[in-house]
């Protein structure tokens, strides 16, 4: 039996495989840091289909190369040492590190590079020796330089090597200049120093035609040397990523700020009304709203009528007013002054409790609250009141958000048997942090555990909790999210990150660790230290 694929002309097969194998130029030139994750699928798999695909796909696979780790660079070096002809296929090369001696071999075997992306962000544990010596082996047309302004000896060495080779690159026509003039502090000093040196180096290029630089608040003086360059045809300034495609919005923002500044100068803010009158007015509006016909259809209510620390008058708010809002789904409670008549009652699907709510919790705990499913408690909520409220209503909750101070003082797994999402807020006490999960903990419905505050490194108690976790006792748990953390973008950051090592522990239990952008997965091979360090 003959396969239909072998009758496809090479030109057609190449067109089919190109989008599957080649990185787009948008990805190649993107300066934004990307999480260093193991790829879910290797494009080299297409080469294994048949010999025809191998013949057509190999040049396509090697035409655009992106190296993010030392292990990738070593693997490519090994391939090129045994198959130097593959190096002739490389047209675009993106480097996100120094990657040791392997880079000399790679650059020596890839003389046809036209687009070259390199970074000066070289860590102390990395070495740019091979890259420095290999720069003279290539002659690119376009160079994209990225610099995170790391001021160490290895970055300086690579920068000097780049300056030395620029006059030798007689194919160079486009250079992307990374330095802004209006940076401040130590980074600003590094940017100005390197910007001046790079501007001088580019002025010695025999063929440079176009320079691209990011838009700033002032024209970079280090580019003025290029104005007299006879070959220069264009100097382009681009907006930062957050302003791209938003020219009209940017103009509106500038106009708005000018208007606001003018208003502030001409009409300074009047003194604020006394807190007592503001509170009394807000309470009057709330009672008026309760008497209105629309109260029966109101879905969300923000009870926030005072700043307790500023108020000199305590006008209690009777909880019985909430009964007027029969369709209420979400209640955001920021009140501290509360009274409760014997007949008071209310219901809500979502309850957010802020501020000093001890009296509110004491008053609301006896209510039936049949629709309650989600509760958020801030760090100001009284612990004893929270314990009593969750003992009564925890069995209804599908989502609970509370500080570690509260969660550590009770068995939340037992109190909330229907919980699907547990969000851990910043603790009030610096010594808070007992293990939430022990080797005997179990829960049938919990799907997500989320740390809803900045936690750069997991505490020993957090690490121990996930070490204790038995996946058989948590059959529904699929994700742990650290919202204040970002997945590392370099192999050095991966090696240093305790969260990445926690992710390896969790991955062995069928659970994914994600960061604040819900990015997660397995780290790149060869970048994670021994898990025993936990």
C-alpha positions, 0 to 999 in steps of 0.5 A, a space after each residue: 500500500 502506497 502512502 499518499 504523502 510520498 506523492 506530494 511535491 517537495 515544494 508543497 510539503 515544505 509549505 505545509 511543514 514550515 508553520 509547524 517547524 519554524 518560529 515566527 519572527 514575532 516570537 524570535 524578536 520578542 524581548 519579553 521574558 518567558 517562563 522557562 518550561 519544558 515544551 509540551 511537544 517537540 517539533 523534531 517529532 515531524 522528522 520521524 514520519 518518513 524519509 521524505 519528511 526528514 529530508 524536507 523538515 531538517 533545513 526548516 527545523 534548523 533555520 530558526 534556532 532558540 537556545 535558552 539553556 546550557 543543556 540545549 546549547 550542548 545538545 546543538 553542539 553535539 549535533 553540529 560536530 557530527 553533522 556540520 551541514 546542519 549548521 549551514 541551515 541556521 539563518 536566525 539564532 536567538 541566544 538567552 545566555 552565554 552557554 559556555 564553550 559550546 557557543 564557539 562551535 555553534 557559531 563557527 558551524 553557522 556562517 549563514 546567520 542573518 538574524 542574531 538575537 543576543 543578551 548581555 544578561 549573563 549570570 555569574 554561574 554562566 560563561 560567555 567565553 565561547 560566545 565572545 570568541 565565536 562572534 567573529 565567525 558570523 556576519 549577521 544583517 540584523 542584530 537584536 541586543 537585550 540588556 537587563 543591565 547586569 553589571 558583572 565581569 562576564 557581562 562586561 566581557 561579552 559587551 567588549 567583544 561585541 564592540 570589537 566585532 561590530 566594525 567587522 560585520 560588513 553585512 550589518 544593516 539593522 541594529 536594535 539599540 536597548 538603552 533608554 536615556 531616562 533610567 535612574 539609579 544604578 541601572 541608569 548609570 550602567 545604561 548611559 555608560 554602555 549606551 555611549 560606548 555602543 553608540 560610538 561602536 555603531 558609528 564605526 559600522 561600514 554598512 549600518 542603515 537602520 537603528 531601532 530604539 525604544 521610545 523614552 522621555 528624551 532623545 538618547 544623546 548616545 545616538 547623536 554620533 550616528 547622525 553623521 554616519 553616511 550609511 544611516 538611512 533611518 532611526 526608528 523609535 518604538 513605544 513600549 509594549 503596553 503602549 503599542 497600538 494605543 496611540 489615541 489612548 496615549 494622547 487622551 491620557 496625556 490630555 487628561 493628566 494636563 487637565 487634572 494638573 491644571 485643575 489641581 493648581 487652580 482649585 485645590 481640594 476643599 477640606 473633607 467633611 467631618 467623618 461623622 457627617 459623611 457616615 450619617 449621609 451614607 447611612 441615610 442613603 443605605 436606608 433610603 435604598 432599602 426602602 426603594 422598590 429596587 431593593 428586591 432585585 439588588 444583586 450586590 451591596 457594598 456596606 462601606 460607610 466609614 473609615 473607622 480610624 477617622 470616625 468620632 461618632 459610632 452610629 450602629 447599622 442594624 443588620 435587619 436592613 439587609 432583609 430588604 435586599 431579598 435577591 442579594 448575592 454578594 455582600 461586601 461588609 466593611 462596617 464596624 458599628 453594628 446592631 442586631 434586632 432579634 428578628 434580623 435575617 439576610 442571605 447572600 451567595 458571596 460574603 466579603 468581610 473587611 475591617 473590624 467585624 467581630 460584632 458582625 460575625 457574632 451577629 451573623 453566625 446564627 443566621 441560616 444563610 442557605 445560599 452562602 457559598 463563598 467567603 472572603 475574610 481580610 487580615 483584620 477579621 477577628 480570629 475567634 469570630 471567624 472560627 465560630 462563623 466557619 464552624 457553623 457555615 463552613 459546610 456550605 462553602 465551595 470557596 474560602 479566602 482567609 489569612 493564614 492566622 485564621 486557617 492555622 487555628 482550625 482544621 479547615 479541611 474538616 470544617 469545609 468538606 465541600 470546598 473546591 478553592 482555598 485561598 490563603 491570604 497574607 498572615 497578620 503575624 510574622 510567626 504564622 505558618 503552621 502546616 495546613 496539610 498533614 500526612 493524615 489530612 484528606 479532602 474529596 472536593 478541593 481542586 485549587 490551593 492558592 497563595 493570594 499574596 507575594 511569597 517569593 520562596 515557600 516557607 518551611 511549613 508550606 514545603 512540609 505541607 506539600 511533602 506531607 500531602 498524600 494524593 490519594 487523600 486529595 483526589 480532586 486537587 489539580 493545582 497549587 497557585 502562588 499568585 505573587 510569584 513568577 515562573 523563572 525565565 532563566 536556568 539560573 533562576 530555575 536552579 535557585 527557586 524553591 518553588 520550582 523544586 516544590 513544583 517537581 514534588 507536586 508534579 510527582 503527585 499529579 498536581 501542577 504548580 502555577 504562578 500569578 499568570 497561571 503559567 506552570 508545568 515542568 521545568 526544562 530538563 537539566 535545570 532543577 537541583 536535587 529535590 532532597 534539598 527540600 
